[in-house]
Amino acid sequence: MADVRSLPVPDGLEGERVDAALARLFGLSRARAADIIAAGDVLLDGGEVAKSDRVHGGAWLEVTLPPPPSAPAPVAEAVPGMGILYEDDDIVVVDKPIGVAAHPTTGWNGPTILGGLLGAGHTVATSGAAERQGIVHRLDANTTGAMVVAKSEVAYSRLKRAFKERTVDKRYQALVQGHPDPFRGTVDAPIDRHPAGDGRFAVVAGGKPSVTHYDTVEAFRAATLLDIDLETGRTHQIRVHMNAIRHPCVGDLAYGADPTLSARLGLKRQWLHAARLGFEHPTRGERVEFESPYPDDLARALEIVQSES
């Protein structure tokens, strides 16, 4: 059912484009805001507008918001390259390959970890929304490595709490361009959606608190291999923070990477890997740790960087 909103334009949006104003007011992407305007569902002081028109403070805005699209259900299917690092009655620790999302989302038509587990006959917890049952944390579709999924309801609730309370040790390795100074440091900068509304995230004043600790493993001529400890778990956090300090992940063209270097190393995605994952087992209470080896594309790129140094 459509949601009709009527409100005055805040003075703080004076002079903004209509699509930008809608995006800020209702938490939409600029593209989605433009679609709503094109459908004739936005009136400004009673008249239709174009997305590039400007708003002024106090003008009366009437917006008919379409219902949010429902998330697709997981499809049980085999996921090539997906490995199992560990499994018991409560958890399954997956070695996630490239090009696989954690769970179905609107706009993603590719394979998912949840669908891969179901397709291989694994059971998962029924807690959580239907499209992400058992999922307690996520990795970007093109980030590989260790990821835990809950199989029992008690594991789901306890692991969700552990991630929320930041007692899970999530260690990533990233190959970044150049040489961060200092070699060991912390990036403490808030993250929110990029103002461009194109699906990226950025360091934004007033965004969600985000803290990334990094330490140099090895420095090469063109790049540096970092060990990264996440204190928080925002979407694209490492990629955004590395770009913010002008040392983007090699291969990460969406966040400022050099396309020439990416091509020379044969990379078609960011050099970022969830190498280690440690937490208190949800039912046994003991500390468990899991490691994921580098996948072939990252290993090859690292060998090239090493050989050139």
Secondary structure, DSSP 8 states (H G I E B T S, - for coil): --EEEEEE--GGGTT-BHHHHHHHHHT--HHHHHHHHHTT-EEETTEE--TT-B--TT-EEEEEE--------------TT-EEEEE-SSEEEEEE-TT-BSS--TT--S-BHHHHHHHTT------S-GGGTTB-----TT-EEEEEEE-SHHHHHHHHHHHHTT-SEEEEEEEEES--SSSEEEEE--EEE-TT-SS-EEE-TT-B--EEEEEEEEE-SSEEEEEEEESS--TTHHHHHHHHTT--BTT-GGGT--HHHHHHTT-SS--EEEEEEEEE-TTT-SEEEEE----HHHHHHHHHHHHT-
